[in-house]
Amino acid sequence: MTKAEISFIRSLSSRKERYVAGVFVAEGEKLVKELLASSFTVRRVYLCGDGIQLPQQVTVPSERITSREMERISLLKTPSDILAVVEMPDYGSTETFLPEDWVLALDDVQDPGNMGTIIRLADWFGIRDIFCSKATVDCFNPKVVQATMGAIVRVRVHYVPLPKFLQRMLSEGIPVYGTFLEGENIYDAELPAKGVLVMGNEGQGISTLVEQQTTRKLFIPSYPTNTETSESLNVAIATAVATAEIRRRLR
């Protein structure tokens, strides 16, 4: 590998550099092979050692490198034996988007692990679109990509001015539900066939501007009721509980 190649791949740890180049890094055999089999465009694959073989039908340029070189280009604490440079997908404009099912909206979710888990949950529960505020962590952050365990290839993630997007959903008759520490018990609430489920920031919850666009406030109760418990749920866990209940109702 040239120094320029190493420097370029290392630069992709920066959100700014990823979007300038229009590419991101994916690491790990399962993830890279899912990307190769998907509609994503993989520019190049780097392999270390002889343990991993690419499928014969794969025509993407590939290169075998040393373990030292892999350590230098890996953006993870523990390098894998395979790394790919992948083009970011273009999902087009969201200005005329209307959901036919439930979608998620994330209001300034910051932790890469939470973001990756939420994308993975969306994939598990058949939610194909996630709409994020501009300040939400980048879905192509290496830690996020890793945490999705391949779900990034099936879930479309969009970054939008969230209050404006939710306002348009309401104008189109799409209900907007938010998760709060106070609200209607999710297990008693009426849940329609389609809508927007808003999840808030890890520390601050849902912002005031986004709250103003919610039509229903949902609350996930602790058990047993009226006893002292943790202050709140982790946002990824809360997303799992809420999406599981939505899907349970719509079976």
ABEGO torsion letter per residue (X at the ends): XBAAAAAAAAAAABAAAAAAAGBBBBBEAAAAAAAAABABBBABBBBBEAABBBBAABABBBBBBBAAAAAAABABABBBABBBBBBBBBAEBAAABBBABBBBBBBGBABAAAAAAAAAAAAAAGBABBBBBAABBBAABAAAAAAAGGAAAABBBBBBBAAAAAAAAAAAGBBBBBBBABEBBAAABBBBABEBBBBBBAAAEBBAAAAAABABBBBBBBOBBGBBBBABBBAAAAAAAAAAAAAAAAX
